[in-house]
Amino acid sequence: MKRFLIVFRWSLLVLLLLVVGTLSVAWFVDFRQSDEELAVEFQEQRIRPTVHRYQIDTPNGIPRTIRFMETPARADRSDTVAKPVVLFVHGAPSSLSFFNAFFKDTLLLNRAQLVAVDRPGYGFSDFGRVETSVVRQAEFLQPLIDRYRNAPYLMIVGSSYGGSVSARLAMNNPGLVDHVVFVSSALGPGLERTYPISYLADSPLIRWCVPTLLRLANDEKLAHQRALEAILPDWARIRASITMLHGQRDELVYPTNVDFAQKKLVNARVKQFLLPENRHDIVFNKREYMTEILLDILTRRDVKEAVKAKSMVGKAGDVPKPKTAGEAGMLTTLAPVASQN
């Protein structure tokens, strides 16, 4: 009995130290950069992103502010052809800065216009104002889809929880979204790990001391199964091509999410990349591999466009059909976009 009490006390002490250490680090590290910090981050680059914000109305009358950054649509002033667009959507806890390395990749910058967004509540998109509905998060990001509706090609890259939101955006815009890349994405209800500490952190006695960034992620985590169940009926609406990257050792978002999506994506072409040695770390540890996949997608798209252009030579009046808009009713009032360099 005495030995049991000693082990129990040490276990409690270790757990307490882990919790205190995690909370302490989280208070000082918020995974976000201000506009000025982003300007410094990319000041040495030839192709630099600019930061923008827009506001979107909500049913409760309190507008949401969304921040995003984008690189130029064209390589230079003499280039008359707009680049394909690659939109990055981060997971939790995170911000658009999670994708900074991609915005420094010369090969990718030369091939596409890159866009990254702070999801609602994160970064500088009303930091701390949580939104646990995947449906509403997609509504708040819909103005970005509309902003790039005339792009020659629109690809969305969703990481972890960002994959859930990316899936919803593709459901809402089958005629606008051309490709979705799911990276370690949580897509199937219940197909992810929820640690007991998540429920403890949500209790009234503990919640007040949880740092804002962790509280946001925890609120999303605890509501995620219900949020994914809400979009279950709409998977057949996705018609974009799909690429899935997932670590087979991922113990946070299970690899069974790939099987789930494969069954649900009945109207989409799906390609899978299952990485045997990876956990929930693909964006960090396989960034160059991810970039190769993105470049391959863009190259295949270019080849198809070239073949299509040749087949149209000599056919007078044969004009490409414009993309159709997403379903009506999804977009709320959009305030003018304000550019901040």
Rosetta blueprint (number, residue, H / E / L):
1 M L
2 K H
3 R H
4 F H
5 L H
6 I H
7 V H
8 F H
9 R H
10 W H
11 S H
12 L H
13 L H
14 V H
15 L H
16 L H
17 L H
18 L H
19 V H
20 V H
21 G H
22 T H
23 L H
24 S H
25 V H
26 A H
27 W H
28 F H
29 V L
30 D L
31 F L
32 R L
33 Q L
34 S L
35 D H
36 E H
37 E H
38 L H
39 A H
40 V H
41 E H
42 F L
43 Q L
44 E L
45 Q L
46 R L
47 I L
48 R L
49 P L
50 T E
51 V E
52 H E
53 R E
54 Y E
55 Q E
56 I E
57 D L
58 T L
59 P L
60 N L
61 G L
62 I L
63 P L
64 R E
65 T E
66 I E
67 R E
68 F E
69 M E
70 E E
71 T L
72 P L
73 A L
74 R L
75 A L
76 D L
77 R L
78 S L
79 D L
80 T L
81 V L
82 A L
83 K L
84 P L
85 V E
86 V E
87 L E
88 F E
89 V E
90 H L
91 G L
92 A L
93 P L
94 S L
95 S L
96 L H
97 S H
98 F H
99 F H
100 N L
101 A L
102 F H
103 F H
104 K H
105 D L
106 T H
107 L H
108 L H
109 L H
110 N H
111 R H
112 A L
113 Q E
114 L E
115 V E
116 A E
117 V E
118 D L
119 R L
120 P L
121 G L
122 Y L
123 G L
124 F L
125 S L
126 D L
127 F L
128 G L
129 R L
130 V L
131 E L
132 T L
133 S L
134 V H
135 V H
136 R H
137 Q H
138 A H
139 E H
140 F H
141 L H
142 Q H
143 P H
144 L H
145 I H
146 D H
147 R H
148 Y L
149 R L
150 N L
151 A L
152 P L
153 Y L
154 L E
155 M E
156 I E
157 V E
158 G E
159 S E
160 S L
161 Y H
162 G H
163 G H
164 S H
165 V H
166 S H
167 A H
168 R H
169 L H
170 A H
171 M H
172 N H
173 N L
174 P L
175 G L
176 L L
177 V L
178 D L
179 H E
180 V E
181 V E
182 F E
183 V E
184 S L
185 S L
186 A L
187 L L
188 G L
189 P L
190 G L
191 L L
192 E E
193 R L
194 T L
195 Y L
196 P H
197 I H
198 S H
199 Y H
200 L H
201 A H
202 D L
203 S L
204 P H
205 L H
206 I H
207 R H
208 W L
209 C L
210 V L
211 P L
212 T H
213 L H
214 L H
215 R H
216 L H
217 A H
218 N H
219 D H
220 E H
221 K H
222 L H
223 A H
224 H H
225 Q H
226 R H
227 A H
228 L H
229 E H
230 A L
231 I L
232 L H
233 P H
234 D H
235 W H
236 A H
237 R H
238 I L
239 R L
240 A L
241 S E
242 I E
243 T E
244 M E
245 L E
246 H E
247 G E
248 Q L
249 R L
250 D L
251 E L
252 L L
253 V E
254 Y L
255 P L
256 T H
257 N H
258 V H
259 D H
260 F H
261 A H
262 Q H
263 K H
264 K H
265 L L
266 V L
267 N L
268 A L
269 R L
270 V E
271 K E
272 Q E
273 F E
274 L E
275 L E
276 P L
277 E L
278 N L
279 R L
280 H L
281 D L
282 I H
283 V H
284 F H
285 N H
286 K L
287 R H
288 E H
289 Y H
290 M H
291 T H
292 E H
293 I H
294 L H
295 L H
296 D H
297 I H
298 L H
299 T H
300 R H
301 R H
302 D H
303 V H
304 K H
305 E H
306 A H
307 V H
308 K H
309 A H
310 K H
311 S H
312 M H
313 V L
314 G L
315 K L
316 A L
317 G L
318 D L
319 V L
320 P L
321 K L
322 P L
323 K L
324 T L
325 A L
326 G L
327 E L
328 A L
329 G L
330 M L
331 L L
332 T L
333 T L
334 L E
335 A L
336 P L
337 V L
338 A E
339 S E
340 Q E
341 N L
